[in-house]
Amino acid sequence: MVARAVSAVLDIARILPTLRRDPLAALDALAERESYDHHLDLAYGEDPLQRLDLYLPRTQVPGRHPAVVFFHGGRWSFGRKHEYRFVAQALVARGYACAVCDYRKFPQVCFPGFVEDGAAAIAWALSNLEGYEIDPSRIFLMGHSAGGHIASLAVMDRRYLEPYGTSGDTVAGLALLSTPFDFYPISGRSLREIFGEEERHLEAQPVRYVREGLPPMLLMHGRRDRTVHPDNSARMASALRESGNTARTIFYDTLTHTNILGGLSHRVGFLLGPVLDDITQFLQTRR
């Protein structure tokens, strides 16, 4: 453990200039490049942003690999899938295939366009990942911030996946970090522009779509999050349990809205907290 910590500190020292300027680029710089296979820019729709990158473990395991479909954050308005290769590499190192998804963002689309893209990506994954030696019964969803909002709403509001002839209830589980589940009333000019007409703001709240039969959920939040208050995860977990669903919450005393992502780094994340270990433990459970 000491040797691992020393190695991680040296890694951080090496990337410190980049870390100060662009934390995601710094985490990406630490991600291995040769330990996995990948298929880039797989299309789940016609728009150039309706693409995903699929990363596959090279290690042979009995049967097929489980998989994680990951949606990045960025306030529904920025971010690209290639910035989150470090998330895929961390999961691949633990035996999970990982699909990192792009989606259309504001101002190209307003709500519900980005959620519709999330549903399209999920439907694609449920229909196509088996062809990449992935176990179709063990496809999990994961998202941070706006990405967690997209994943949860696409699963919980049946209207999004019904056009594809599938249901989010078949997903093995959802691991959601720093997610806005309940942010009504929507305030602030920019958010009101993103979510459009006021009569649709309630439709954007995942907590409104809690019902029986949802997949298990792991809700993770930093107590120092000042962007999305941790109460979002607490309220969602309570609503899920009251409806007979399985929900676990983990609150990290020292983590913020953004550095919880650092906890996903395979090389240095453990210095921030057991985020990656907690997700791995959740992914090992079966419904």
C-alpha positions in Angstrom: 0.0 0.0 0.0 2.9 2.4 0.8 4.5 1.7 -2.5 1.3 2.3 -4.3 0.7 5.6 -2.5 4.3 6.8 -3.3 3.8 5.9 -6.9 0.5 7.8 -7.0 2.1 10.9 -5.4 4.9 10.8 -8.0 2.2 10.5 -10.7 0.4 13.6 -9.4 3.7 15.6 -9.2 4.4 14.7 -12.8 1.0 15.9 -14.1 0.6 18.8 -11.6 0.9 21.6 -14.2 -1.8 20.0 -16.4 -3.9 19.2 -13.3 -4.1 22.9 -12.4 -5.1 23.8 -15.9 -7.3 20.9 -17.0 -8.0 18.2 -14.4 -9.7 15.9 -16.9 -6.7 16.0 -19.3 -4.4 15.3 -16.3 -6.4 12.2 -15.4 -6.4 11.1 -19.0 -2.6 11.5 -19.1 -2.4 8.9 -16.4 -4.7 6.4 -18.1 -3.0 3.4 -19.8 -3.1 3.2 -23.5 -2.3 -0.4 -24.3 -4.2 -2.5 -21.8 -7.5 -2.7 -23.7 -9.1 -2.9 -27.2 -11.4 -0.2 -28.4 -14.0 0.7 -31.0 -14.3 4.4 -31.4 -17.2 6.5 -32.7 -19.8 3.8 -32.9 -23.0 5.5 -34.1 -26.3 5.2 -32.2 -27.9 8.0 -34.2 -27.4 10.2 -37.2 -26.0 13.3 -35.5 -22.2 13.5 -35.2 -22.5 13.7 -31.4 -24.7 10.6 -31.3 -21.6 8.4 -30.9 -20.0 6.3 -28.3 -16.5 4.8 -27.7 -16.4 1.1 -26.6 -13.5 -0.1 -24.5 -13.0 -3.9 -24.0 -10.8 -5.9 -21.6 -8.2 -8.1 -23.2 -8.2 -10.5 -20.3 -10.1 -13.7 -20.8 -12.8 -14.5 -18.3 -15.3 -17.4 -18.1 -18.4 -16.3 -20.1 -19.0 -12.8 -21.3 -17.9 -9.5 -19.8 -20.3 -7.2 -17.9 -20.4 -3.7 -19.2 -20.9 -0.1 -18.1 -22.5 2.6 -20.3 -21.2 5.9 -19.0 -22.6 9.4 -19.5 -20.4 12.3 -18.7 -21.4 15.5 -17.0 -21.0 19.1 -18.1 -24.2 21.0 -17.2 -26.0 19.6 -20.3 -23.9 22.0 -22.4 -20.2 20.9 -22.6 -17.9 18.0 -22.4 -16.9 15.2 -24.9 -16.5 11.5 -24.5 -12.8 11.4 -25.3 -12.1 13.4 -22.1 -13.4 10.4 -20.0 -11.1 7.7 -21.3 -9.7 7.4 -17.8 -13.1 6.3 -16.5 -13.2 3.5 -19.2 -9.6 2.5 -18.5 -10.3 2.2 -14.7 -13.3 -0.1 -15.3 -11.6 -2.1 -18.0 -8.7 -2.8 -15.6 -11.3 -4.4 -13.3 -12.8 -6.6 -16.0 -15.7 -4.4 -17.3 -16.3 -3.3 -20.8 -17.2 0.4 -20.9 -19.1 2.5 -23.5 -18.5 6.2 -23.0 -21.2 8.2 -24.7 -21.4 11.6 -26.3 -24.8 13.3 -26.7 -26.2 16.5 -28.2 -26.0 19.5 -25.8 -27.3 23.0 -25.3 -27.6 25.1 -27.4 -27.9 22.5 -30.1 -30.8 21.0 -28.2 -32.8 21.9 -25.2 -34.5 19.5 -22.8 -35.5 16.8 -23.6 -33.1 16.4 -26.5 -30.1 15.2 -24.5 -32.3 12.7 -22.6 -33.6 11.4 -25.8 -30.0 10.8 -26.9 -29.3 9.0 -23.7 -32.2 6.7 -24.3 -31.0 6.1 -27.9 -27.6 5.2 -26.6 -29.0 2.9 -23.9 -31.3 1.2 -26.5 -28.3 0.7 -28.8 -26.3 -0.8 -26.0 -29.0 -3.2 -24.9 -29.4 -4.4 -28.6 -25.8 -4.4 -29.8 -23.3 -5.0 -27.0 -23.9 -8.8 -27.0 -22.1 -8.8 -30.4 -18.9 -7.6 -28.6 -18.8 -10.6 -26.2 -20.7 -8.7 -23.5 -23.3 -10.3 -21.2 -26.6 -8.6 -22.1 -28.0 -9.4 -18.6 -25.2 -7.4 -16.9 -25.3 -4.0 -18.6 -25.1 -1.2 -16.0 -25.5 2.5 -16.5 -23.2 5.1 -14.9 -23.2 8.9 -15.0 -21.8 12.0 -13.3 -23.8 15.1 -12.8 -25.8 15.9 -15.9 -24.9 12.5 -17.2 -26.4 10.9 -14.1 -29.6 13.0 -14.7 -29.7 11.8 -18.3 -29.2 8.1 -17.4 -31.7 8.1 -14.6 -34.5 10.0 -16.4 -34.1 7.9 -19.5 -34.6 4.7 -17.4 -37.3 6.0 -15.0 -39.6 7.8 -17.4 -40.8 5.0 -19.6 -41.6 7.3 -22.5 -37.9 7.6 -23.5 -37.2 3.9 -24.2 -40.7 2.7 -25.3 -40.1 3.9 -28.9 -37.2 1.4 -29.1 -39.3 -1.5 -27.9 -37.3 -1.9 -24.7 -37.4 -0.9 -21.1 -34.8 0.6 -18.7 -36.1 -2.0 -16.1 -33.9 -4.6 -17.9 -30.7 -2.6 -17.0 -28.7 -4.4 -14.3 -28.2 -1.3 -12.2 -27.3 2.4 -12.1 -24.3 3.9 -10.4 -24.8 7.7 -10.3 -22.5 10.3 -9.0 -23.3 13.9 -8.0 -26.6 13.8 -9.8 -29.4 16.4 -9.8 -32.5 14.3 -9.2 -34.8 17.0 -7.8 -34.0 20.6 -8.8 -37.5 22.1 -9.1 -38.2 25.0 -9.4 -35.5 25.6 -12.0 -33.9 29.0 -11.3 -31.2 31.0 -13.1 -31.4 32.2 -16.7 -29.0 29.7 -18.2 -30.7 26.7 -16.7 -34.1 28.0 -17.7 -32.9 28.3 -21.3 -31.5 24.7 -21.2 -34.8 23.3 -19.9 -37.1 25.4 -22.1 -40.7 26.1 -21.4 -41.6 26.3 -17.7 -44.5 23.8 -18.0 -41.9 21.2 -18.9 -39.6 21.8 -15.9 -41.4 19.2 -13.7 -40.9 16.6 -16.4 -37.1 17.1 -16.0 -37.1 15.8 -12.4 -36.1 12.1 -12.1 -37.5 11.9 -8.6 -41.0 12.4 -10.1 -40.7 9.1 -11.9 -39.9 6.8 -9.0 -42.0 3.6 -9.3 -41.9 -0.1 -8.5 -39.5 -2.4 -10.4 -36.6 -0.1 -11.1 -33.1 -1.4 -11.3 -30.9 -1.2 -8.2 -29.2 2.1 -7.8 -26.0 3.3 -6.1 -26.1 7.1 -5.4 -22.8 8.7 -4.6 -22.2 12.2 -3.6 -19.5 14.4 -2.0 -20.7 16.3 1.1 -18.7 19.3 -0.1 -20.6 19.5 -3.4 -21.7 23.1 -3.9 -23.0 22.6 -7.5 -25.5 19.8 -6.9 -26.5 19.6 -3.2 -26.1 16.1 -1.6 -29.8 16.3 -0.6 -30.6 15.3 -4.2 -29.2 11.8 -3.6 -30.7 11.6 -0.2 -34.2 12.4 -1.4 -34.0 10.1 -4.4 -32.8 7.2 -2.2 -35.7 7.7 0.2 -38.2 7.8 -2.6 -36.8 4.7 -4.2 -36.9 2.7 -1.0 -40.4 3.8 -0.1 -41.4 2.4 -3.5 -39.8 -1.0 -2.8 -36.7 -0.5 -4.8 -33.0 -1.1 -3.9 -31.0 2.1 -3.3 -27.7 2.6 -1.6 -26.2 6.0 -0.8 -22.6 6.8 -0.1 -21.6 10.3 1.0 -17.9 11.2 0.9 -17.0 13.8 3.6 -14.1 15.4 1.7 -15.2 15.3 -1.9 -16.7 18.0 -4.1 -18.8 18.0 -7.3 -15.7 17.6 -9.5 -13.0 15.8 -7.6 -15.3 12.8 -7.1 -14.3 12.1 -10.7 -10.7 11.9 -9.6 -11.8 9.0 -7.4 -12.4 7.1 -10.6 -8.8 7.2 -11.7 -7.2 3.7 -11.7 -3.8 5.2 -10.8 -4.5 7.9 -8.1 -8.2 7.8 -7.3 -7.7 5.8 -4.1 -5.9 8.9 -2.6 -9.3 10.7 -2.7 -11.5 7.9 -1.4 -12.8 4.5 -2.2 -15.0 5.7 -5.1 -13.8 3.1 -7.6 -13.9 0.3 -5.1 -17.5 1.2 -4.1 -18.6 1.2 -7.7 -16.9 -2.1 -8.4 -18.6 -3.7 -5.4 -21.9 -2.5 -6.7 -21.2 -3.8 -10.2 -20.5 -7.3 -8.7 -24.0 -7.6 -7.3 -26.8 -9.3 -9.3 -30.5 -8.5 -9.3 
